[in-house]
Amino acid sequence: MPHILHNVNMTDLTERLPSTLTSSPTVVDGIHLALRNAISQGQLPTGYRLREMALAAHFGCSVTPVREAIRRLEHEGLVKIYPRRGAQVASLSTNEVADLYETRLVLECYAVRKGAERKPAKAELAEAREMLRRQKASLSDQEHTAPLDAEVHQALTVLAGNPVIAELASHATRQIEAVQARVGAVVPGGRNAAHKAHQEILKAIAAGDADTAESLMRKHLEWTRDAVLAQMDEVQSR
């Protein structure tokens, strides 16, 4: 059953969404990114109704790019579209989050193994190294850590050379990220420990050490999974 829908007005959107779109190839891309970040960071909570007309007015565009951006979010599992009710931010149960982590374990452990077996060239490693540099610089900024974590994982899975795997893994990561923001789930000591784990995984990939890369990714994901699920259970039992 859908959650209670939140009313949406221009003041509400102004408080929850950026007033201008970041530089993107298309208007659809910009709106999609703005909405995805707002959902992932908790500005748009579970059950929040995404009204196309209000969003179009907020972003200063027609309804068409808003509608396409919402469809992308539905494809990523961040939004559900209900007949006669429209689109609203999706909710996930503890079991669903556990399933998403299982999916990530399968996809990302395989991806880093394949990446290491490919022994990516220095140029291919540049994006992941840049993301790790940015993540390290953001460690003191709680607000921006979660999205950078997702971007680092995407950069690592891309090294497998299979864009389909990278995309599927990214969808699961974004859904989990949104849940973490909504329930306030923070892995104890997680930001620094996660960054260190990411560094070690990339080092193993660059060295062509497939066994170590896979083992480190599995340990990293299982550690975060256990912490996030425990905090979800705690929130739901209050």
N, C-alpha and C positions, 0 to 999 in steps of 0.2 A: 504494500500500500504506500502511495506517495506521502512524503512528509508534508506538514502544513506549509503552504506557500507564503513567501514573504512579499509584502507589497513593494513595488518598485516605483520610485519617482526620481526626478532629475537630481534633487538634492542628495538622495540616497546614492545614486550612481556616481555623483561627483566625489562623494566621500570614499567610495569603494574602488573606483577605477581611475586610471590616469586620464587627464583631460586631452592629452595629445598622444598620438601613436608613435611608437619607436620606428626608426627607419627600417622598412621591410620592403620586399619586392613588390607586394601588392597591398591594397587596402584590406583584403581578406586576411592576408598573413598578419598584418598589424593588429587587427581586431582579435584574431585567434590567439596571438601571443599575449595580448593584454588580458583577455578573459582567462586563458590558461594560467597565467601567473597569479591572477587574483583568486582563482579557485585553489591553486596549489599552496598559496600563502595564507589562505583562510579569510581573505576579504569577502569572498562570496561563499557563505556557509551552505551546509547541506539543506536542500529544499528550496534554495533561493531561485525564484522564477526569473528566467531571462526573457524579458519582453522585447520583441524585435523592434517595435516602433520606438520605445524609450531608448534602447541602445543605439539605434540609428541616429536619433536626435542628439544623443550624448557625443557620439563620434563624428557627427556632421556628415553623414553619408546616407545612401539609400538603404532600404531594408535588405536588398539582395546580398551584399557582402556580409552583413550580420548573420543572415540565414545560413550562408555557406560556412562561416566560422563556427556557428553552433553545431552544424552537421559534423564538422571535423572533431569538435569536442565530444560529440556523441560516439564517434568512431573510436576515440581514445578512451572511452569509458568514464569521462569526467562529467558528462551530462546525460540525462535521460529525457526522451521526448515522449509525452503521454498524449493520447488522442483527446482532443478538445481542451486540454490543459496547457499544452505547449511544453517548452523546455525548462528544466530545472536542474540544479546542481545535484549530482548523484550522491547517494550514501552507500557505504560499504560496511558489512558486518565483519566481525573478527574472523569468521571462517572465510569470507571472501578475501580479506587481506592475506590470510595464510595461504590461500590458493594463488594469489598474485606473487607472493614470495617464492612459492614452489615453482611457478613459471619463470621467475627471474633466475632462480638457481639453475634450472635446465638451460635457459638461453645464455645467460652471462658466463656461466662456467665453461660452456662449450665455446662461446665466442672468444674468451681470452686464451683458451687452449689453441684454437685455430689461429688466433692472432700471433701467438708465440711460434707456432709451426710455420707460419708464413714468413717470420722474421722481417717485419716491416722495415722499409728504408727510413733513413733519418727524416726525410721530408714527410713521410706518412705519420711519424711519431710527433711531429711538431704541434698539431692541434691538441693532442692529449697533454703534452707538456705545458702548453700555454694555459689550458684549463686548470691544471694542477697549480701553476703559478698564481692564477687568479684566485683559486680556492684558498691557497695559503694566505694571500693578502686579505681575504675576507673573513678569516677565522675569528676576528674580534667583532664582526658584524653579524649578529644573530639573524637579522632579517633576511640576509642574502645567502646564508649558508645552504639552505635546503635546495633552491633551484640550481646552485652551482654543483651540488652533489649529484643531481640528476644529469647535469651536463657532462660531468666528469665520467660518469658511468656510460653515457652515450658515446663519448669519445673513445673509451676503452673498447666497447663492443664493436664500434665501427672498424677497428683494426682487424677484425676477422675477415673483412672483405665481403661481407654479406649484408647488404642494406636492409633486407627483410628482417633478419634477426635483430639488427640494431633498432629498427622501428618498433617491432613487437615488444622488445625489452623496454624501450623508452615509454611505451604506453603503460606498462605495468608499474614502472617507476613513478610516473606522474600521478597515477591513481593513489599509490601508497603515500606519496608526498602530500597530497591533498588531505588524506586522512590524518597524517601526523600533525598538520597545521591545525585541523579542526579540533583534535582532542588534546593538543599541546604535548604530544609525545616527543620527548627528547631523550636520545640515548645518553646515559651518563658518561661524561668525558668524550662524547661521541664525535664532536667536530674535529678535534685534533687527532683522535685515534683513526677516524675515517680517512682523513687526509694522509696519514702515514700508511694506512693499508693501500690506498690508491697508488701512492708512490711505489710501494713494494711490488704491487701487481704490474704496474707499467715497466718497472725495472726488469721483472721476470719476462715480460713479453719482448722487450727490447733485446734481452739476452737469448731469446729463443728457448727458454726453459718452460715448456708447456705444462709439465707436472706441477711445478711450483706456482705458476700463474693460476691454474685451475684450483689448486688447494687453497691459495690465499683468497681468491674470490669466494669460494664456498665458505670459508671461515668468516669472512667479512659479512656476507649476506645472512648467514645463520645467526651471527651475533646481533645484527641490527633487527632481524626478524623477531628473535626472542624478546628483545627489549621493547619493541613497538607493540607486540601482541600483549605482553604483560601490562603495559600502560593502558592499552585499550580496555582490557579486562577490568583494570582498576577504575577507570573512568565510568564504565558501564555499571559497575557494582555500587557506585555512590548513591 
